[in-house]
Amino acid sequence: MGRERFGELEEQVVLALLQLGGESYAVPVSEELRGRAGREVSPATVYMVMRRLESQGLLSSFVGSPDPLRGGRPRRYYRVEEDAVMPVLAEARRARLALWDGLEPRLDEA
């Protein structure tokens, strides 16, 4: 059940997941967003976005092994469903680049 467009945060979460190999849990995704995009997003917010993307068929999830550092609780990992996500990402990139087209000289002046 894909869709045609992402919101900005959804797009960035998917891109961060892809940068992390296509599969991760919320904390590394949050750290990737901070490191690559300079965007501070809490792991709880990332988790909510990933759950929403999963409900749309763009991600899938699985529960990892129990973690003694988390009191025996396992982590939920999310995996990018590339067949569903890549066409949406391609369209988002195309639309964003079309909006930027011709504005580079103005950026150079700034």
FITORKE-165282 format. One record per residue (C-alpha): residue in one letter; residue number from 1; x, y, z. Coordinates in nm, 3 decimals. Layout:
<rec><aa>A</aa><i>NUM</i><x>X</x><y>Y</y><z>Z</z></rec>
...
//
This chain:
<rec><aa>M</aa><i>1</i><x>0.000</x><y>0.000</y><z>0.000</z></rec>
<rec><aa>G</aa><i>2</i><x>0.244</x><y>0.272</y><z>-0.108</z></rec>
<rec><aa>R</aa><i>3</i><x>0.170</x><y>0.635</y><z>-0.172</z></rec>
<rec><aa>E</aa><i>4</i><x>0.289</x><y>0.916</y><z>-0.393</z></rec>
<rec><aa>R</aa><i>5</i><x>0.464</x><y>1.159</y><z>-0.154</z></rec>
<rec><aa>F</aa><i>6</i><x>0.658</x><y>1.186</y><z>0.170</z></rec>
<rec><aa>G</aa><i>7</i><x>0.655</x><y>1.460</y><z>0.427</z></rec>
<rec><aa>E</aa><i>8</i><x>0.999</x><y>1.613</y><z>0.489</z></rec>
<rec><aa>L</aa><i>9</i><x>1.066</x><y>1.423</y><z>0.813</z></rec>
<rec><aa>E</aa><i>10</i><x>0.942</x><y>1.096</y><z>0.663</z></rec>
<rec><aa>E</aa><i>11</i><x>1.174</x><y>1.141</y><z>0.368</z></rec>
<rec><aa>Q</aa><i>12</i><x>1.469</x><y>1.214</y><z>0.597</z></rec>
<rec><aa>V</aa><i>13</i><x>1.395</x><y>0.912</y><z>0.818</z></rec>
<rec><aa>V</aa><i>14</i><x>1.386</x><y>0.682</y><z>0.514</z></rec>
<rec><aa>L</aa><i>15</i><x>1.709</x><y>0.834</y><z>0.378</z></rec>
<rec><aa>A</aa><i>16</i><x>1.876</x><y>0.790</y><z>0.719</z></rec>
<rec><aa>L</aa><i>17</i><x>1.762</x><y>0.426</y><z>0.728</z></rec>
<rec><aa>L</aa><i>18</i><x>1.908</x><y>0.372</y><z>0.383</z></rec>
<rec><aa>Q</aa><i>19</i><x>2.236</x><y>0.534</y><z>0.494</z></rec>
<rec><aa>L</aa><i>20</i><x>2.239</x><y>0.283</y><z>0.783</z></rec>
<rec><aa>G</aa><i>21</i><x>2.215</x><y>-0.011</y><z>0.544</z></rec>
<rec><aa>G</aa><i>22</i><x>1.836</x><y>-0.019</y><z>0.508</z></rec>
<rec><aa>E</aa><i>23</i><x>1.760</x><y>-0.146</y><z>0.856</z></rec>
<rec><aa>S</aa><i>24</i><x>1.793</x><y>-0.003</y><z>1.207</z></rec>
<rec><aa>Y</aa><i>25</i><x>1.612</x><y>0.108</y><z>1.520</z></rec>
<rec><aa>A</aa><i>26</i><x>1.519</x><y>0.461</y><z>1.628</z></rec>
<rec><aa>V</aa><i>27</i><x>1.832</x><y>0.574</y><z>1.817</z></rec>
<rec><aa>P</aa><i>28</i><x>2.082</x><y>0.531</y><z>1.529</z></rec>
<rec><aa>V</aa><i>29</i><x>1.832</x><y>0.690</y><z>1.289</z></rec>
<rec><aa>S</aa><i>30</i><x>1.802</x><y>0.989</y><z>1.522</z></rec>
<rec><aa>E</aa><i>31</i><x>2.182</x><y>1.013</y><z>1.542</z></rec>
<rec><aa>E</aa><i>32</i><x>2.212</x><y>0.987</y><z>1.162</z></rec>
<rec><aa>L</aa><i>33</i><x>1.965</x><y>1.274</y><z>1.118</z></rec>
<rec><aa>R</aa><i>34</i><x>2.165</x><y>1.486</y><z>1.362</z></rec>
<rec><aa>G</aa><i>35</i><x>2.499</x><y>1.401</y><z>1.202</z></rec>
<rec><aa>R</aa><i>36</i><x>2.407</x><y>1.427</y><z>0.834</z></rec>
<rec><aa>A</aa><i>37</i><x>2.123</x><y>1.679</y><z>0.830</z></rec>
<rec><aa>G</aa><i>38</i><x>2.190</x><y>1.873</y><z>1.150</z></rec>
<rec><aa>R</aa><i>39</i><x>1.834</x><y>1.793</y><z>1.253</z></rec>
<rec><aa>E</aa><i>40</i><x>1.756</x><y>1.718</y><z>1.617</z></rec>
<rec><aa>V</aa><i>41</i><x>1.481</x><y>1.457</y><z>1.626</z></rec>
<rec><aa>S</aa><i>42</i><x>1.413</x><y>1.250</y><z>1.935</z></rec>
<rec><aa>P</aa><i>43</i><x>1.422</x><y>0.871</y><z>1.903</z></rec>
<rec><aa>A</aa><i>44</i><x>1.055</x><y>0.868</y><z>2.014</z></rec>
<rec><aa>T</aa><i>45</i><x>0.961</x><y>1.088</y><z>1.719</z></rec>
<rec><aa>V</aa><i>46</i><x>1.165</x><y>0.872</y><z>1.480</z></rec>
<rec><aa>Y</aa><i>47</i><x>0.990</x><y>0.564</y><z>1.618</z></rec>
<rec><aa>M</aa><i>48</i><x>0.646</x><y>0.720</y><z>1.557</z></rec>
<rec><aa>V</aa><i>49</i><x>0.743</x><y>0.811</y><z>1.200</z></rec>
<rec><aa>M</aa><i>50</i><x>0.874</x><y>0.460</y><z>1.135</z></rec>
<rec><aa>R</aa><i>51</i><x>0.551</x><y>0.307</y><z>1.271</z></rec>
<rec><aa>R</aa><i>52</i><x>0.347</x><y>0.531</y><z>1.040</z></rec>
<rec><aa>L</aa><i>53</i><x>0.564</x><y>0.436</y><z>0.740</z></rec>
<rec><aa>E</aa><i>54</i><x>0.524</x><y>0.069</y><z>0.832</z></rec>
<rec><aa>S</aa><i>55</i><x>0.145</x><y>0.106</y><z>0.837</z></rec>
<rec><aa>Q</aa><i>56</i><x>0.172</x><y>0.241</y><z>0.482</z></rec>
<rec><aa>G</aa><i>57</i><x>0.377</x><y>-0.058</y><z>0.365</z></rec>
<rec><aa>L</aa><i>58</i><x>0.697</x><y>0.142</y><z>0.315</z></rec>
<rec><aa>L</aa><i>59</i><x>0.885</x><y>-0.020</y><z>0.606</z></rec>
<rec><aa>S</aa><i>60</i><x>0.859</x><y>-0.354</y><z>0.780</z></rec>
<rec><aa>S</aa><i>61</i><x>0.970</x><y>-0.435</y><z>1.132</z></rec>
<rec><aa>F</aa><i>62</i><x>1.092</x><y>-0.718</y><z>1.348</z></rec>
<rec><aa>V</aa><i>63</i><x>1.180</x><y>-0.759</y><z>1.713</z></rec>
<rec><aa>G</aa><i>64</i><x>1.544</x><y>-0.825</y><z>1.797</z></rec>
<rec><aa>S</aa><i>65</i><x>1.686</x><y>-1.035</y><z>2.078</z></rec>
<rec><aa>P</aa><i>66</i><x>1.634</x><y>-0.927</y><z>2.439</z></rec>
<rec><aa>D</aa><i>67</i><x>1.894</x><y>-0.671</y><z>2.545</z></rec>
<rec><aa>P</aa><i>68</i><x>2.033</x><y>-0.690</y><z>2.899</z></rec>
<rec><aa>L</aa><i>69</i><x>2.121</x><y>-0.318</y><z>2.881</z></rec>
<rec><aa>R</aa><i>70</i><x>1.750</x><y>-0.247</y><z>2.829</z></rec>
<rec><aa>G</aa><i>71</i><x>1.635</x><y>-0.460</y><z>3.122</z></rec>
<rec><aa>G</aa><i>72</i><x>1.585</x><y>-0.760</y><z>2.895</z></rec>
<rec><aa>R</aa><i>73</i><x>1.356</x><y>-0.575</y><z>2.655</z></rec>
<rec><aa>P</aa><i>74</i><x>1.419</x><y>-0.631</y><z>2.285</z></rec>
<rec><aa>R</aa><i>75</i><x>1.450</x><y>-0.353</y><z>2.028</z></rec>
<rec><aa>R</aa><i>76</i><x>1.217</x><y>-0.313</y><z>1.733</z></rec>
<rec><aa>Y</aa><i>77</i><x>1.410</x><y>-0.282</y><z>1.408</z></rec>
<rec><aa>Y</aa><i>78</i><x>1.267</x><y>-0.130</y><z>1.091</z></rec>
<rec><aa>R</aa><i>79</i><x>1.363</x><y>-0.229</y><z>0.738</z></rec>
<rec><aa>V</aa><i>80</i><x>1.309</x><y>-0.027</y><z>0.422</z></rec>
<rec><aa>E</aa><i>81</i><x>1.081</x><y>-0.199</y><z>0.170</z></rec>
<rec><aa>E</aa><i>82</i><x>1.277</x><y>-0.080</y><z>-0.133</z></rec>
<rec><aa>D</aa><i>83</i><x>1.021</x><y>-0.183</y><z>-0.396</z></rec>
<rec><aa>A</aa><i>84</i><x>0.767</x><y>0.045</y><z>-0.228</z></rec>
<rec><aa>V</aa><i>85</i><x>1.001</x><y>0.325</y><z>-0.114</z></rec>
<rec><aa>M</aa><i>86</i><x>1.233</x><y>0.386</y><z>-0.408</z></rec>
<rec><aa>P</aa><i>87</i><x>0.968</x><y>0.513</y><z>-0.652</z></rec>
<rec><aa>V</aa><i>88</i><x>0.841</x><y>0.756</y><z>-0.385</z></rec>
<rec><aa>L</aa><i>89</i><x>1.197</x><y>0.873</y><z>-0.310</z></rec>
<rec><aa>A</aa><i>90</i><x>1.272</x><y>0.913</y><z>-0.681</z></rec>
<rec><aa>E</aa><i>91</i><x>0.967</x><y>1.134</y><z>-0.727</z></rec>
<rec><aa>A</aa><i>92</i><x>1.049</x><y>1.339</y><z>-0.415</z></rec>
<rec><aa>R</aa><i>93</i><x>1.403</x><y>1.396</y><z>-0.542</z></rec>
<rec><aa>R</aa><i>94</i><x>1.284</x><y>1.488</y><z>-0.890</z></rec>
<rec><aa>A</aa><i>95</i><x>1.033</x><y>1.739</y><z>-0.752</z></rec>
<rec><aa>R</aa><i>96</i><x>1.288</x><y>1.893</y><z>-0.514</z></rec>
<rec><aa>L</aa><i>97</i><x>1.552</x><y>1.929</y><z>-0.787</z></rec>
<rec><aa>A</aa><i>98</i><x>1.296</x><y>2.084</y><z>-1.022</z></rec>
<rec><aa>L</aa><i>99</i><x>1.222</x><y>2.350</y><z>-0.761</z></rec>
<rec><aa>W</aa><i>100</i><x>1.595</x><y>2.422</y><z>-0.715</z></rec>
<rec><aa>D</aa><i>101</i><x>1.661</x><y>2.438</y><z>-1.090</z></rec>
<rec><aa>G</aa><i>102</i><x>1.804</x><y>2.777</y><z>-1.185</z></rec>
<rec><aa>L</aa><i>103</i><x>1.845</x><y>2.903</y><z>-0.829</z></rec>
<rec><aa>E</aa><i>104</i><x>2.210</x><y>2.806</y><z>-0.787</z></rec>
<rec><aa>P</aa><i>105</i><x>2.344</x><y>3.149</y><z>-0.898</z></rec>
<rec><aa>R</aa><i>106</i><x>2.130</x><y>3.317</y><z>-0.632</z></rec>
<rec><aa>L</aa><i>107</i><x>2.274</x><y>3.083</y><z>-0.370</z></rec>
<rec><aa>D</aa><i>108</i><x>2.628</x><y>3.164</y><z>-0.481</z></rec>
<rec><aa>E</aa><i>109</i><x>2.553</x><y>3.534</y><z>-0.417</z></rec>
<rec><aa>A</aa><i>110</i><x>2.435</x><y>3.469</y><z>-0.060</z></rec>
//
